[in-house]
């Protein structure tokens, strides 16, 4: 997708999509992103330069040449680099204001949940063989919009504790979020969680406070119907983490999905020069979800249906990476990289504003808002049957990785 014509000829239309009431000139002065006006006369001109550089794949020199040809600014590539390095904080404010536009007035409805999904993706700088940045997102399924964004370094792991939860929230997460500290943070805020669980990443106990052997429990699961167990997380006094009552819901995967997962595990183990854990291979035949929601509110089948909605945020990340190349950073400077990522995310939110009407549909193809207690999948589909997933996914779970 080419953004250059939009940022050139259609800038007025794009300018109208910026956050309501956000004073570009005041905030750019306060953040000291534009102290000297030589060559760049206004905050609006600086914003256009940042967006062109971040979205259009131009070098600093080409961006400066474009700005001069368009009459936006008259600045060298060296001077432009200095301005962009100082603009990261300002772009963060602009991004936060855009998010505030979305969440304003959104309150949990009585006797229902505000459904939210959390996830994270990675970004790397040129020449890097690993992760340099993580982008953490919250996705509101009521409005089908991103409502939380945080950019951290590579050490910023996935955790529910990053999200500002509140009473009435039901937060859906993948296996990366199934840790005691994050789950405790959700419950302390009065919210509930629905999270996928790996067989070894969360210690559980039964009603007699006996540590649970999850693999042994899975071996007792027969048939294709969903089975649930009333359990609790194991307390961790050293971290002041209490035991939390939870429901573990288990469903056997279709044979072809289980076999595909085993092959993936074996390939990954071979690639890393390891031997696949036999317990991991056994667990590959099952789909496990943990929730704090009582059965009187959501049945086991409904819990599984709701978890399928995680594909919404997977698709949001897919759009960002595909259209905006979110995972690719052509810069190594941390200050420049932060502003670069914020500009991409701001553009992603603007794209969602343009396309949200087309995204407001459930995985079953039914139109309308998603609410707890309302069917969100084809009732004819069995809990372990095939479901609609993001591209490249072949099961309920999505592309999470299991431990080897």
N, C-alpha and C positions, 0 to 999 in steps of 0.2 A: 504493500500500500504506500503510495507516495503522499507525503504530507507537505511537500514544498509548495504546491499550488494553493493548498488550504491556508498555509501560513503566509502566503503572499497575497493572492487576489481575494481570498475569503476571510481575511483576518478579522474584519468587523463582526462577522457571524460567529467566529470562534471566540472573540473577545466577550461576546454576550453570554457565553457559557461559563465564564469564570465565576467564582463564588460571589453571591450577593453581599453587598456591603463591604467587600474587601477593598480597602484603600491601597492601591498599588504604590502610590507615591509616599504615603505616610510610612507604610511598613518597610519599603526599601530604604528609607532614611534611617529608621529605627534599627534595622538590622545591619546598617552600614554596608549594604551590598552595592550601593552606588553613591559613593561619597563625592568623587570628582565626575563632573558631567562632560568631560572632554570626549567628543566623538560619539557618546551615547547620551542623548539629551533627556531621556525619560525612562521611568520604570517599565512602561509598556514596551519600549524598544528593547530594553534588556531582556524582558520576558520572551519576546519573539526570537532574539538571538539564542537564548538558552534552548527553546523548543526546537529551533532549526538544527542546532548542533546535536541535540539529543535524539531527535526523531528521524532526521533525514539522511544520516550516514555521511555527512560532509565533514571534511577536516576543518581545523580551525581557520586555515587560510581560505578554504572555499567558503566557509560561513561568513568570514569577513568580506569576501568579494561579493557574495549574495547581498549582504546588508548594504553595501555601497551601491550596488546596482538597483536595489529596491528603494533607496533613499531612507533606509531605516537607521543606519548608523555609518560612521566613517571611522573605522578603527582597524589597527593592525592585528595580525594573528596573535602576537605576543601580548598586546594590551587586552585582547579579548580573553585570552587564557587567564590573565590576572583577575578580570572581572568575573568570569565564571567560577573561579575558585572561591571567591568571596560570597557567591550567591546561594550556596547550599542551604544555609539557615533560612534565608528568605523563601526559597522554594519549598522548604519543609512547612513553613507557615501557610503558604498558599495551598499546599496539599491538604493540610489540616483543616483549613477553612472550607475547602471543597467537600471534605468528608462531613464537616459540621452541617453543611447544607442538607446532607442526606439524612442524618440522624435526628435533626431537629423535629421535635414533636412526636417521634416514634417512642411509644411507651408500651410495655407489656399489657395485653388485654386481659381483663378479669377471666379467670377460669380457663385460660388458654396459655400457650407458650409463644414467645417470640423465638422463632427458630433461627439459629445462627450456626454457621460453619466456620471453622478455623483451619488454616493450612499455611504452609510456607514453601517457598521455592528459593533456588540458589542463583547466584550470579558470579561470574568469574571475569577477571581481568585478562588482557592478552598474555599468552605464554603460561598462564596458570594451569596446573594439573588438578586443582582441587577447588574448594569453595572459598570465595573471598568475601561475599556478602550473602545475607539471607533477607528475604522480603517476606514479612509475616502479614497475612491478610485475614480479616474477618468479613464474612459475607452474610448479609441479612436476607433470608429466604422470603420474608414478607414483602420486601420491596425489590428483591432481586438485584441488590446493589452491594458493592463493597462499602463497608462502614468502618473499617479499621485497617490502618496500614502502619507498619513499623519496619524500618530498615536497620539491620544490625550487622555487626561483623560476623565472621565465620563461627565464632564461639557462641553466638546467640541462638541457642537451641529452641526447639519447638516446646511450648508449654502453655497450658491453659492460664497460668498465672500472668501471662502477658496481656490477656484480654480483660477489659473492664466489664466484668459480669454484673448482673443485677437480678433481683428477684423477678421471676417470670421468664427468664431466659432458659432455653434448652439448647446446649451447645454441642454440636457434632464434630468429632475429630477422628483422625486416623490413629494408627498405632504409635506414632511418634509422640502423641499427647497423653498416653496412658501411663502416667507416673503419679505417685502419691501426692507430691507437693501441688501439682497443678489441679488434681481432682479435689484436694482439700480446699484450694483457693476458690474453686467454683462453688462448693457447698457453703463455705463461709460467707459468700456473697448472697446466699439465698437462691442461687440458680441451680440447675440440674445439668448433668452431662450424659452424653450418649457417645461412647467411644469404642473403637475396635481394640481388641486386646491380643497381644502376642502370647504364646504359651508360657514364656519365661520372663516377661518384663514387668509383671506386677504381682507381688506376693498376696495370696488370698487365703482365707481361713473359713471353716464351716461354722455351724451354729455352736459347736462344742469348743470353738477356738483352736481347732487342730489345723495345722498348715495343710493346704490342699495340694495334692499331686494332680495337676491339670491333665497330664497325659493319661494317667490312670482313669480319670473321670471321662475323658473323651472315648476311651476304649469301651465304656459302658453305653455309649450313645448308639442306638439302633434306629434304622429307618430314616426317612427324609423329613420328618416333622420337626419343627423347632422345639427344643427342650430348654427349660430354664431352671436355675438354681438360685436360692436365696443364700448369699454369702456375705462376706465383709472383707475389706482390705485389712492387711496386717498393720497395726499401729507401729510408728517409729518414734519412741520417746526421745531419742537423741536429737531428732529434728522437730520435735513438738508436733508431730503429725498424728492425728487421731485415727482410730479405726472407723471406716465408713461403711454403712450397710449398702450393698449393691445387689443387682440382679445380673447374673451371667446367663446369656442366651446363646445357645449353641445350635447350629444347623449344619447338617452334612452337605457338602458341595456336590453338584453333579459330577459323575465319574470323570468326564472329559476335562472339567475345570480343575479337579484335584490333580489329575495326571499332568496337566499343563503347568500347574504350580510346582509340582515335584521336579519336572524337567528344568524349570527356571532356577530352582534352588540348587540342583546339581550343576547346572552351567555356571552359576555364580560361584559355587564352591570350587569348581575346577579352575575358573579364571583366577581365583585368589590362591590356588595351590593348597586348598584345604580339603578335608573330607566332610561331607554334609552330615550334620547331626541327625541321627536316626529319629530322635524325638521331633525335630523340625519336619522331617518327611512324613511322620504320622500326623502331625498337626495340620499339614497341608490339605488334608481331606475335609477340614472343618472351617466354618466361619464363626468367629466368636465376637460377641459384642457385650459390653458392660454398660449398665445405666443405673442412675440413681432414681429414676422415675418409678413410682410404685405401679404394680400391675393393674390396680383399679383405674389408673389414668391411661396407661398404654399397655396393650397386650403385647406378647412376644412378637406376634406377626406384625403389629403396627410399628414396633421398634425397628424391625428389619426393613420395613418399607421406608421409614424415615431415614435410615442410614443410607439408603440408596441415593438420597438427595445430595450426598457429598459430590456427586458428579458435577453439580452446578459450579462449585468453586474450582474443580479440576478443569472445567471448560473455560472458566475465567482466566486461569493461569495459562491455559493453552492459547487463548486469544492474545494474551499479553506477550507471550513468548513468540508466537507466530507472526503477529502483526507488528509488534513493537520490538522484537528481539530483546526481551527483558533480561534473558540470561546471559547476554553478551555485553561486556563492558570494554570499549576500546581505549579506556584510560586506566592508569595505574595510581594517579594521585588520589588519595582518600577524600580530600575536600571536593575535588572535581567529580569524583564518582558519586558522592552523596547527592549533589545537585542533579547530576545526570539521571540517577535512578528516580529521584522525586519528580523530575520532568516527565519521565516515561509513565510513571504511575498517574500523574495528573492527566496526561493524555488518555490513559486507559479509562479513567473515570469519565472523561468527556465522551469517549467512544461509547461507553455504556449508556450515557444520557441519550445518545442518538439511537441506540439499538435495544434499549431495555424492553420496549413493547414487544419485540420479537423474541425476547428471552423468557418472557413470563409464561412458561408452560412447565408442567411437571414431566418426570421421566416417562409417564404413561402416555403423554401427548394430550392430557386434559388441560384445558386452559383454566386460569383463575388462580387466586392466591392460595398459598399453602398454609394450613392451620392444623394444629394437633387435633387428632380425632377425625380428620377428613381423609378419605382414601387418596393416596398419592401414587398408587400403582395399579395395574390391571388386576382386579380381584381374581381373575382366572389364573394368574401366575402363582405357582407354588412358592413358598418362602425360599426354597433352594433352587428354583428354576432360573432360567436366563433372564437378565434384566438389561435395561438400556444403560450403557456406561459411556464414559468419555472414550475417544478414539484410542485404540491400543489396549483397552481393558477387556477382560473376558469373564469377569466374575463380579460378585457383589462388592468386593473390597476395594477395587482400584489398584493402583500400582505401588502400594506400600511394599517395603522389603521386609523379609523375615530374617531373624538371626540364624546364623549357620553354626 
